[in-house]
């Protein structure tokens, strides 16, 4: 039986030393220099305690602008990429219904939860999903719904979505995700095989027509089909 998650204390939220508010401010300054301009996104990154989403061994590196391992071959995304993808889906206003593919540590999910109405997040690895669920409880985040499932299938029960954020790279865009994108909606997704060129794409549905824009070159873990315990 799992233990009940204890709420995060003010001290654990604020951090100290390399996880202190000063370290977070340096990260925010770096993101601004890299072109992140949306004030709501910067504030969400400032507010979400990234050091609570990594193993203690990596806590001192939590506010570096780098991806970090979270086990099982997965990573917590680089803060710049989290901010970049979040900023992209806000360009047309605040999405009320967002689908996230790849909960992972729950860090990107938490940033989205600060910015959007409700986040529906899928994770194929059950143990990662449960760890993320406990973090959301500690941080008192209540506008996130979680599901253990194959992300390439999406979550049709709550479709259509104003925005879809995919945090792992398929070789090609999964058709089921395109079907679940609302009129006027935006999907941000890295596409390309691991070890080859990958591109971060913005997909828009406007008057029933899908358009595609390359945002930048990226490197993501692959989107793997199926679900694991």
C-alpha positions in Angstrom: 0.0 0.0 0.0 1.4 3.4 -1.0 1.7 6.1 1.7 -0.3 9.2 1.5 1.6 12.1 0.0 2.5 14.8 2.5 1.9 18.4 1.3 5.1 20.2 0.2 6.3 22.6 2.9 7.2 26.2 2.3 10.9 25.3 2.8 10.8 22.5 0.3 9.0 24.6 -2.2 11.4 27.5 -1.9 14.6 25.3 -1.9 18.0 26.4 -0.7 21.5 26.7 -2.1 21.5 25.5 -5.7 17.7 25.1 -5.5 17.0 28.6 -4.1 14.9 31.4 -5.6 18.1 33.0 -6.7 18.9 29.9 -8.8 15.4 30.1 -10.4 15.8 33.7 -11.2 19.1 33.0 -13.1 17.1 30.3 -15.1 14.4 32.9 -15.9 17.0 35.4 -17.1 18.6 32.7 -19.3 15.2 31.8 -20.8 14.6 35.5 -21.6 17.9 35.7 -23.3 17.0 32.6 -25.4 13.8 34.3 -26.6 11.1 33.3 -24.2 9.0 36.5 -23.8 5.5 35.4 -22.5 5.3 36.7 -19.0 2.8 34.0 -17.9 5.1 31.2 -19.1 8.1 32.8 -17.3 6.1 33.1 -14.1 4.9 29.5 -14.3 8.5 28.3 -14.7 9.4 30.5 -11.8 6.6 29.1 -9.6 7.0 25.3 -10.3 9.7 23.9 -8.1 11.7 21.8 -10.6 13.9 20.4 -7.9 10.9 18.4 -6.6 10.6 16.6 -10.0 14.1 15.1 -10.1 15.9 12.6 -8.0 17.8 14.1 -5.0 21.1 13.3 -6.7 20.2 15.8 -9.4 18.5 18.4 -7.3 21.5 20.7 -7.4 21.2 20.8 -11.2 17.4 21.3 -11.3 17.7 25.0 -12.4 20.3 24.4 -15.1 18.8 24.6 -18.5 19.3 21.0 -19.3 17.4 17.7 -19.5 18.0 15.3 -16.7 17.4 11.6 -16.3 14.4 10.4 -14.3 14.9 6.7 -14.8 13.6 4.0 -17.1 15.3 5.7 -20.1 13.2 8.9 -19.7 14.2 12.5 -19.0 12.8 15.6 -17.5 12.7 18.1 -20.4 15.1 21.1 -20.7 13.4 24.1 -19.1 13.8 26.1 -22.3 11.9 23.4 -24.3 9.1 23.3 -21.7 8.8 27.1 -21.9 9.0 27.1 -25.7 6.3 24.5 -26.1 4.1 26.2 -23.5 4.5 29.6 -25.2 3.7 28.2 -28.6 0.2 26.9 -27.5 -0.6 30.2 -25.8 -0.2 32.3 -29.0 -3.9 32.1 -29.8 -5.0 32.7 -26.2 -5.5 30.4 -23.1 -6.4 26.8 -24.0 -9.1 25.5 -21.7 -8.6 21.8 -22.6 -5.1 20.5 -23.2 -3.9 17.0 -23.9 -0.3 16.1 -22.9 1.3 13.0 -24.3 4.1 11.8 -21.9 3.5 12.8 -18.3 7.0 11.7 -17.3 8.1 13.4 -14.1 5.1 15.7 -14.2 7.1 18.9 -14.6 5.8 20.0 -18.0 2.3 19.0 -16.8 2.6 21.3 -13.8 3.7 24.2 -15.9 0.7 23.6 -18.2 -1.6 23.4 -15.2 -0.5 26.9 -14.2 -1.3 28.2 -17.7 -4.4 26.3 -18.9 -7.9 25.4 -17.8 -7.5 21.6 -17.5 -4.7 19.2 -18.5 -5.4 15.6 -19.6 -2.0 13.8 -19.4 -1.1 10.3 -20.7 1.9 8.2 -19.6 2.8 4.7 -20.8 5.0 3.8 -17.8 2.8 3.2 -14.8 5.5 3.7 -12.2 6.3 7.2 -13.6 2.6 8.1 -13.6 2.2 7.2 -10.0 5.3 9.3 -9.0 3.9 12.2 -10.9 0.5 11.8 -9.2 2.1 12.0 -5.8 3.9 15.2 -6.8 0.7 16.8 -7.9 -0.8 16.0 -4.5 2.1 17.5 -2.7 1.9 20.6 -4.8 -1.9 20.9 -4.4 -2.5 20.8 -8.2 -6.1 19.8 -9.0 -6.7 20.6 -12.6 -4.8 17.6 -14.0 -6.4 14.3 -15.1 -4.0 11.3 -15.6 -4.3 8.1 -17.5 -2.0 5.1 -18.0 -2.2 4.5 -21.7 -0.5 4.5 -25.1 0.0 8.2 -25.9 -0.2 7.7 -29.7 -4.0 6.9 -29.2 -4.7 10.1 -27.4 -7.7 10.4 -25.0 -10.8 10.5 -27.2 -13.2 10.7 -24.2 -12.3 14.3 -23.6 -11.6 15.4 -27.2 -11.5 17.8 -29.0 -8.6 19.6 -27.4 -7.7 23.3 -27.7 -4.0 22.3 -27.5 -2.0 19.1 -27.6 1.6 18.9 -26.3 3.7 15.9 -27.2 6.9 15.3 -25.1 8.4 12.4 -27.0 9.2 12.1 -30.7 7.3 9.8 -33.1 8.7 9.0 -36.5 5.4 10.4 -37.9 2.5 12.4 -36.4 0.0 9.9 -35.0 -3.3 10.2 -36.9 -5.4 9.7 -33.7 -3.9 12.9 -32.2 -4.7 14.9 -35.3 -8.3 13.7 -35.1 -8.5 15.0 -31.5 -7.3 18.5 -32.2 -10.2 21.1 -32.0 -11.0 23.6 -34.7 -8.6 26.6 -34.0 -6.4 24.2 -32.0 -2.7 23.9 -31.9 -0.5 20.9 -31.5 3.2 21.1 -30.6 5.1 17.9 -31.4 8.7 16.8 -32.0 8.9 14.5 -35.1 11.8 12.3 -36.3 13.6 9.1 -35.5 16.0 9.1 -32.6 19.6 9.6 -33.9 18.4 11.4 -36.9 17.1 15.0 -37.5 14.1 15.9 -35.4 12.0 19.0 -35.8 9.6 20.6 -33.4 6.4 21.2 -35.3 3.4 23.4 -34.7 0.2 21.9 -36.2 -2.8 24.2 -36.6 -6.4 23.3 -37.5 -8.1 26.3 -39.2 -11.4 25.9 -41.0 -10.9 22.2 -41.1 -7.5 22.5 -42.7 -4.3 21.3 -41.0 -1.2 23.5 -41.5 2.4 22.7 -40.3 5.2 24.9 -39.2 8.7 24.0 -38.2 9.7 25.8 -35.0 13.2 24.5 -34.5 15.5 21.5 -34.5 15.3 19.4 -31.3 16.3 16.1 -29.7 13.7 14.1 -27.8 13.4 10.5 -26.5 11.2 8.4 -28.9 7.5 8.0 -28.6 7.1 4.3 -27.9 3.8 2.5 -28.4 2.0 0.5 -25.8 1.8 0.8 -22.0 4.0 -0.7 -19.3 3.3 -1.3 -15.6 
